[in-house]
Amino acid sequence: MANPKSSEAGDELSPEQQKFQETKEQQRQQDAAAGQTFQSDSGEYLTSGRQKKAAKKAEKKAAKPKGEPVSRREFLNYAWGAALGVVLVEAGIAGFLFTVPRFKAGEFGGLFDLGTFSSLPPVDGPPISNLDGKFWSSNDASGFRALYRVCTHLGCLYEWKDQTFRFECPCHGSKFQKTGKYIEGPAPRSLDQFYAILEQNGQMIADITEGGEPLPAAENPDANVIVDTSKILKGQPH
């Protein structure tokens, strides 16, 4: 006896069944295009082992393509990373910068040996400009200072005025004492100065502190004054 459902008369499907079959067929086609294989009417889909391997290989290739040139952004990132590494290394050896300067002696950024006390400007005289080192050798009763030639306001080169016996900035009118101490004007602090030491027989016997105390050169007339233009000590704010 024939099954009524399999006969021609029974091949008609309800609207719900037709919709289900159409949906299933559409899903099968989509999955086939995506590399999946329809297995059964239960709605279960499986991907073959080959398809899985191919999919993984494609994902890796897409994530890290071979032979693709490095972009400008990536190159800059690498460059900044390398520069940061150099900075960190330099930070680790900062304590040796004075004994092993990065610049030649006698050029800006390096060491300047000014000789003994007798080679310095007179205590009661005007300061002397050192053009190569970009500083003023200023010597008075309190001690020696190597004042950076740049104004602490906006970076202009200030000048020494014999008439008023002080430093004056021609750009915006800031004024400073011979010691570099602020007098008046828009500058936010006293003049900056370079780190310096007194050296005798290869030994450091005194140095300028972060507070800006001058070198007691007069008390050590046989010691050499050495200025390190790689290290700037900020002037005191007023």
DOKOL-539785 format. One line per 2 residues: number of its first residue (from 1); their letters; for each residue y negated, x, z of C-alpha. Coordinates in steps of 0.05 Angstrom, whole numbers, always signed. Layout:
<pts>
NUM	A	Y:X:Z ~ ...
</pts>
This chain:
<pts>
1	MA	+0:+0:+0 ~ -66:+27:-20
3	NP	-120:+40:+32 ~ -177:-10:+20
5	KS	-229:+43:+39 ~ -204:+90:-15
7	SE	-202:+38:-70 ~ -257:+29:-121
9	AG	-276:-35:-87 ~ -281:+1:-21
11	DE	-320:+62:-45 ~ -386:+29:-30
13	LS	-421:+59:+31 ~ -468:+27:+79
15	PE	-541:+49:+76 ~ -532:+89:+140
17	QQ	-472:+126:+111 ~ -508:+140:+46
19	KF	-568:+168:+84 ~ -521:+211:+126
21	QE	-486:+238:+64 ~ -552:+253:+29
23	TK	-579:+289:+91 ~ -515:+329:+97
25	EQ	-517:+349:+24 ~ -589:+371:+30
27	QR	-573:+411:+92 ~ -513:+443:+56
29	QQ	-558:+464:-2 ~ -611:+493:+44
31	DA	-559:+531:+85 ~ -526:+557:+22
33	AA	-593:+584:-1 ~ -603:+616:+67
35	GQ	-535:+650:+65 ~ -496:+601:+108
37	TF	-430:+565:+91 ~ -417:+492:+108
39	QS	-350:+487:+142 ~ -335:+415:+162
41	DS	-361:+345:+168 ~ -374:+357:+241
43	GE	-439:+391:+224 ~ -417:+461:+244
45	YL	-443:+519:+201 ~ -418:+590:+201
47	TS	-443:+654:+170 ~ -392:+702:+143
49	GR	-385:+773:+169 ~ -413:+802:+105
51	QK	-472:+755:+107 ~ -486:+775:+179
53	KA	-485:+849:+162 ~ -529:+838:+102
55	AK	-578:+797:+143 ~ -582:+851:+197
57	KA	-592:+905:+145 ~ -647:+865:+112
59	EK	-681:+854:+179 ~ -681:+928:+194
61	KA	-707:+945:+125 ~ -762:+894:+132
63	AK	-781:+918:+202 ~ -783:+992:+182
65	PK	-789:+1001:+107 ~ -770:+1069:+79
67	GE	-821:+1108:+40 ~ -880:+1064:+59
69	PV	-943:+1107:+66 ~ -977:+1111:+134
71	SR	-1037:+1064:+138 ~ -1106:+1090:+156
73	RE	-1103:+1053:+222 ~ -1036:+1085:+240
75	FL	-1062:+1154:+219 ~ -1124:+1145:+264
77	NY	-1079:+1123:+322 ~ -1037:+1186:+313
79	AW	-1099:+1229:+309 ~ -1130:+1199:+372
81	GA	-1063:+1207:+408 ~ -1061:+1281:+389
83	AL	-1133:+1291:+411 ~ -1120:+1257:+477
85	GV	-1061:+1304:+488 ~ -1107:+1363:+477
87	VL	-1157:+1335:+526 ~ -1104:+1326:+579
89	VE	-1079:+1397:+569 ~ -1150:+1423:+575
91	AG	-1160:+1382:+638 ~ -1099:+1416:+668
93	IA	-1129:+1485:+657 ~ -1202:+1467:+673
95	GF	-1202:+1516:+732 ~ -1194:+1574:+683
97	LF	-1251:+1557:+636 ~ -1299:+1605:+671
99	TV	-1252:+1665:+669 ~ -1226:+1648:+600
101	PR	-1286:+1618:+562 ~ -1275:+1582:+496
103	FK	-1336:+1615:+464 ~ -1356:+1687:+455
105	AG	-1401:+1720:+506 ~ -1474:+1715:+485
107	EF	-1467:+1651:+446 ~ -1482:+1580:+470
109	GG	-1420:+1553:+505 ~ -1400:+1622:+529
111	LF	-1421:+1671:+583 ~ -1488:+1707:+588
113	DL	-1492:+1770:+630 ~ -1566:+1776:+649
115	GT	-1558:+1841:+688 ~ -1580:+1854:+759
117	FS	-1639:+1827:+798 ~ -1687:+1877:+767
119	SL	-1673:+1847:+698 ~ -1694:+1777:+719
121	PP	-1764:+1747:+712 ~ -1811:+1766:+770
123	VD	-1807:+1719:+829 ~ -1880:+1701:+822
125	GP	-1881:+1702:+746 ~ -1865:+1650:+692
127	PI	-1794:+1636:+670 ~ -1764:+1669:+608
129	SN	-1734:+1630:+551 ~ -1664:+1648:+528
131	LD	-1659:+1618:+458 ~ -1586:+1636:+446
133	GK	-1564:+1606:+512 ~ -1611:+1547:+508
135	FW	-1637:+1557:+579 ~ -1697:+1582:+618
137	SS	-1686:+1639:+667 ~ -1726:+1616:+727
139	ND	-1733:+1660:+788 ~ -1772:+1648:+851
141	AS	-1768:+1661:+926 ~ -1712:+1611:+934
143	GF	-1667:+1643:+882 ~ -1648:+1643:+808
145	RA	-1634:+1584:+763 ~ -1614:+1577:+690
147	LY	-1649:+1512:+670 ~ -1621:+1475:+609
149	RV	-1677:+1470:+556 ~ -1665:+1396:+543
151	CT	-1707:+1343:+578 ~ -1668:+1295:+621
153	HL	-1705:+1235:+592 ~ -1686:+1231:+518
155	GC	-1665:+1301:+501 ~ -1730:+1332:+475
157	LY	-1743:+1406:+485 ~ -1793:+1414:+541
159	EW	-1842:+1472:+544 ~ -1871:+1519:+596
161	KD	-1946:+1514:+607 ~ -1980:+1575:+637
163	QT	-2044:+1534:+649 ~ -2010:+1486:+697
165	FR	-1952:+1532:+716 ~ -1900:+1479:+703
167	FE	-1853:+1451:+650 ~ -1878:+1393:+607
169	CP	-1842:+1351:+556 ~ -1885:+1340:+493
171	CH	-1847:+1276:+474 ~ -1860:+1229:+533
173	GS	-1898:+1269:+584 ~ -1845:+1285:+637
175	KF	-1865:+1343:+681 ~ -1823:+1390:+724
177	QK	-1836:+1447:+772 ~ -1815:+1519:+757
179	TG	-1751:+1505:+796 ~ -1736:+1446:+751
181	KY	-1753:+1394:+804 ~ -1781:+1329:+777
183	IE	-1856:+1317:+784 ~ -1873:+1256:+742
185	GP	-1858:+1219:+678 ~ -1800:+1176:+651
187	AP	-1745:+1228:+663 ~ -1694:+1198:+712
189	RS	-1678:+1263:+747 ~ -1696:+1336:+755
191	LD	-1676:+1386:+701 ~ -1603:+1402:+690
193	QF	-1580:+1474:+699 ~ -1521:+1517:+680
195	YA	-1469:+1542:+728 ~ -1481:+1615:+746
197	IL	-1451:+1668:+791 ~ -1467:+1734:+823
199	EQ	-1414:+1786:+807 ~ -1406:+1855:+837
201	NG	-1349:+1904:+824 ~ -1311:+1849:+788
203	QM	-1316:+1801:+847 ~ -1356:+1736:+852
205	IA	-1399:+1740:+913 ~ -1441:+1676:+903
207	DI	-1448:+1618:+856 ~ -1491:+1557:+843
209	TE	-1462:+1496:+876 ~ -1459:+1425:+849
211	GG	-1519:+1410:+893 ~ -1560:+1458:+851
213	EP	-1574:+1511:+904 ~ -1601:+1573:+868
215	LP	-1568:+1641:+866 ~ -1591:+1688:+922
217	AA	-1604:+1743:+871 ~ -1657:+1778:+913
219	EN	-1609:+1785:+971 ~ -1558:+1819:+924
221	PD	-1600:+1864:+879 ~ -1540:+1904:+854
223	AN	-1500:+1843:+832 ~ -1500:+1818:+760
225	VI	-1524:+1748:+744 ~ -1475:+1713:+697
227	VD	-1492:+1645:+667 ~ -1436:+1599:+641
229	TS	-1467:+1554:+588 ~ -1403:+1514:+582
231	KI	-1415:+1480:+649 ~ -1477:+1438:+663
233	LK	-1498:+1417:+733 ~ -1537:+1352:+732
235	GQ	-1606:+1350:+763 ~ -1619:+1309:+825
237	PH	-1644:+1238:+812 ~ -1712:+1222:+841
</pts>
